[in-house]
Amino acid sequence: MVLTRKKFAMPSSERLTTVLSTKGQVILPKVIRDRRHWDSGTRLVVEDTDDGVLLKRAPLFEPTSITKVAGMLAYPGKAKSIEEMDAAVAREAKRRARH
């Protein structure tokens, strides 16, 4: 199955306009904000293209690599056995059950 990205181009009869403020701010029309689910505080990426300016929702997290993420899992001590891990989990479950 091939998934394609749905285009959100508005028909020319629905073209909306806005005004650039003296501070360089632009108000996006409510219909656009609602369609995109862009609430107040939504971070957007601004790209200058040959056709104009493109706004996209900013990613929630910075791009990273598996080596950076896996590096956070490093344990400096001696490796634990399955039995030691099972015992630690059982101790913690028992401790939480008391509270």
C-alpha positions as CSV (number, residue, x, y, z in Angstrom):
1,M,0.0,0.0,0.0
2,V,1.4,3.4,-0.9
3,L,0.4,6.4,1.2
4,T,0.5,9.9,-0.3
5,R,0.5,13.2,1.5
6,K,-2.8,15.0,1.2
7,K,-2.5,18.5,-0.3
8,F,-4.0,21.4,1.6
9,A,-3.9,23.9,-1.3
10,M,-6.9,26.2,-1.1
11,P,-9.0,26.8,-4.2
12,S,-8.4,30.3,-5.6
13,S,-11.9,31.3,-4.5
14,E,-10.8,30.7,-0.9
15,R,-7.5,32.7,-1.0
16,L,-7.0,34.5,2.2
17,T,-4.9,37.6,2.9
18,T,-3.2,39.0,5.9
19,V,-1.1,42.0,6.7
20,L,2.5,42.3,7.9
21,S,2.7,44.4,11.1
22,T,5.4,47.0,11.8
23,K,7.0,44.3,14.1
24,G,7.1,41.8,11.2
25,Q,4.3,39.7,12.6
26,V,1.7,37.9,10.5
27,I,-1.7,36.8,11.7
28,L,-2.6,33.4,10.2
29,P,-6.3,33.2,9.4
30,K,-8.3,31.1,11.9
31,V,-9.5,28.7,9.3
32,I,-5.8,27.8,8.5
33,R,-4.9,27.5,12.2
34,D,-7.9,25.3,12.9
35,R,-7.2,23.1,9.9
36,R,-3.6,22.6,10.9
37,H,-4.4,22.3,14.7
38,W,-2.0,25.2,15.3
39,D,-2.9,26.6,18.7
40,S,-1.3,29.6,20.4
41,G,2.4,28.8,21.2
42,T,2.8,26.3,18.3
43,R,6.4,26.4,17.1
44,L,6.8,26.7,13.4
45,V,9.7,26.3,11.0
46,V,10.0,29.1,8.4
47,E,11.5,28.2,5.0
48,D,12.2,30.7,2.3
49,T,11.4,29.0,-1.1
50,D,11.3,30.1,-4.7
51,D,7.5,30.1,-4.5
52,G,7.2,32.0,-1.2
53,V,7.5,31.4,2.5
54,L,6.6,27.9,3.8
55,L,5.5,27.3,7.4
56,K,5.7,23.9,9.0
57,R,5.2,22.6,12.5
58,A,8.5,22.4,14.2
59,P,9.5,18.9,15.4
60,L,9.0,18.3,19.2
61,F,12.5,17.0,19.6
62,E,15.8,17.9,17.9
63,P,17.0,15.2,15.4
64,T,19.4,12.8,17.0
65,S,21.3,9.6,16.2
66,I,21.0,6.1,17.7
67,T,24.6,6.4,19.0
68,K,23.7,9.5,21.0
69,V,20.6,7.8,22.4
70,A,22.2,4.4,23.1
71,G,25.1,6.3,24.8
72,M,22.7,7.4,27.5
73,L,22.1,3.7,28.4
74,A,25.7,3.0,29.4
75,Y,26.1,1.4,32.8
76,P,29.6,1.7,34.3
77,G,29.2,-1.3,36.7
78,K,29.4,-5.0,36.3
79,A,26.6,-6.5,34.1
80,K,23.6,-7.9,36.2
81,S,22.3,-11.4,35.7
82,I,18.7,-12.1,34.8
83,E,18.2,-13.4,38.3
84,E,19.6,-10.2,39.8
85,M,17.3,-8.1,37.6
86,D,14.3,-10.3,38.4
87,A,15.0,-10.0,42.2
88,A,15.4,-6.2,41.9
89,V,12.1,-5.9,40.0
90,A,10.3,-8.1,42.6
91,R,11.8,-6.0,45.5
92,E,10.6,-2.7,43.9
93,A,7.1,-4.2,43.2
94,K,6.8,-5.3,46.8
95,R,8.0,-1.9,48.0
96,R,5.4,0.0,45.9
97,A,2.6,-2.4,46.9
98,R,3.2,-1.3,50.6
99,H,2.6,2.4,49.8
